[in-house]
Amino acid sequence: MQILLRIFIPLLYAAAAALYAANFQERRDRIGRTATTLLVAGWALHTGLLGIRAISIGHVPIMNTPEVLSTCAWLMVIVYAYLEFSAKDRALGALVAPIVTVLHAFASAEFGQSEVPVHLLSRSRWFEAHVFSNILAYTAFSISWVSSIMYVFLLGEIQTKHLGFFYKRLPPLQTLDQINNRAASFGFAFLTLGLAASSAWIHQIRGQFWVWNEPAFAGALVAWVIYAGHLCARAVAGWRGKRAAFLSIVGFTLVLFTFPVVGIFFPGRHSFAN
């Protein structure tokens, strides 16, 4: 059963990605609706796969790289679907759906290759809450990043008065800015929960609330400060548009460092490989 799901889910995601790209190019509502239907169908099967996986291993599937990638793809669909239905625009799907497809394809290729025993220190609800919240936060930040990149491209066309490819296909600047704000706010809330859960977990195993020489924890804290500054600048100083977009791009670049790169360059230090 799991083998069939690992085959069909990437196919549904890939088909959805292709149709989102076609909808981005041609802006046909029928193509867009079909893309959304396939994405939701893939997500439904993906939910079943994660449920089966959780039952078979006895814990939330977030303990190694394939599980994290798969869960990240699953959560990315949830966040994107919320933004698609709230903003009533599918333009972001042209970038988000391919990312989901690639993430799940990598996860499917590695699932079951080798079962790594879960360390006793990881058998904690605080640890699971920490990892799950951080994955959800990073997923939301990635959506914020995508909308910010689109904002910069569209703004460039408007400022140079060359209204071409992006102007005809992207939603208005205001809509992209709203998506950026919603996704960044959502991600910040869950990153805050993730940091709180990690602090409780560290206290549980070490008797202290923080470990400053842990690269991933320190990087996540810096990311929290950046997004806190982003949201405060928007709320207090009235930062909108271009400046908010650049802050989101910088913030997510740091997230890219703290999540997979730390595991590669600091093996044994908060690494999913161990």
Summary of the structure (lengths in Angstrom):
residues: 274
radius of gyration: 19.2
end to end distance: 28.1
largest distance: 59.7
contacts: 917
relative contact order: 0.10
helix: 80%
strand: 0%
